[in-house]
């Protein structure tokens, strides 16, 4: 729980520092992390969203 909180705070700080206070589209969100992970940032974000959706399937059933 503590690690998840730190992840959210770090992601929020990174987005705020790059001028993205509110993401109008999911495509905007991984762009500030491009210097850290390179060109694979969109793929990492997409797999994160897909993984989150797959984790939610057993809860919904």
Order of alpha helices (4+ residues) and beta strands (2+ residues): alpha-alpha-alpha-alpha
